Amino acid sequence: MQFEQNKPLKHLNSLAFEHTAEHYVEAKSEDDLAEAREHAVNKNWPLFILGGGTNIVLTQNIKGLVVHPVGTSIDYQATSKDQSLVTANAGTNWHELVLDSLRHGYAGLENLSLIPGAAGAAPVQNIGAYGVELNQRLVTLRALHLPSGQWREFTNKECEFGYRTSLFKRLKGEYAISSISLQLSKSLPLNTQYAALKHALDEAQLNEVNAKMISDLVCQIRSQKLPDPNTLSNVGSFFQNPIVSDAQYQSLKDKHPGLVAYPQSDGQVKLAAGWLIDTLGFRGKRDGAVGVHDKQALVLVNFGGGTGEQLLALAETIRQRVKESFDVVLKIEPNVM
Ligand code: EPU
């Protein structure tokens, strides 16, 4: 394995913040991951696993060893006539996995098309989009417990998934995920209920709809609203959509009839944070090198040369204004390091 020193991370985090890793190594396999861990333990270096870098806000150089999984194999194991257990190495690009499964004829990941990042990071924040979340597809995952060096297989239940969260997010880097296994099917019903997707489908006036068409439409919708991190640095949604009581929702709705909200199965209501931020006039606002995306107020961007501190300061201004105006507390979605 090739260990590097003072590795620039600018091209390894989608906000393009210019910090470094004190030590850096790429891991192609589980053996590499175990070896990297062993090396760090012997040197007494803290360990940090960096996936696609598309959901992290770097505010400083990373001390110790940064391990970047790069293994990209995808394996299909038929479990019935039309079902397959699809296992992807942690370093597999998420969107490549979506496209590969569709090419193999399996549906299930189409709504999650074009989400940036690596397959191994997908369970950490339980990625979700257009009415589907990863936890609806994930069966098991394998991970290395970094403090003990023990390998462990987690069932879906053991991952303790929630909205944009999991056991792995809560334990902050205690586990290095090496592969994920998803149940996909040739005959899974398509999920077309999310408003923006439904609208795009109506517009497209298709005679027949299949998973690949849904994937294409999701790519189209995302490209219109969400900036491509390769051209405008960002980490997708910067805040979670806040969940409030029905009573608070009713009182907000009386004052703000345009409020966008989604009732939850437990009686609470999820509010569209993008709408709250947009309504306060932040969409398209720029503060030096950082700003709020002009097509989606939930996305903060680095125009180039900005820092994590500047972005977090802007996020704090937004949080305070949302708290003052709506009495709603926004929670930052990406991991801050
Ligand atoms: N809205 C506005 N102004 C804005 C942004 C949004 O009024 O500037 C309104 C929209 O008109 C819409 C509603 O808010 O009625 C919701 O917007 P959108 O459909 O764009 O979705 P979102 O709630 O902002 C969530 C996820 C996204 C995911 C989309 C689609 C979170 C934190 N974000 O965004 O995920 O792609 O739904 O399912 O749950 C991510 O996590 O990084 C991410 C991009």
Residues whose N, C-alpha, C, O or C-beta is under 5 A from the ligand:
A	BS01	EPU	G128 A129 Y130 G131 A196 V235 G236 S237 F239 Q240 N241 V260 A272 G274 W275 D278 R283 K295 Q296 A297 L298
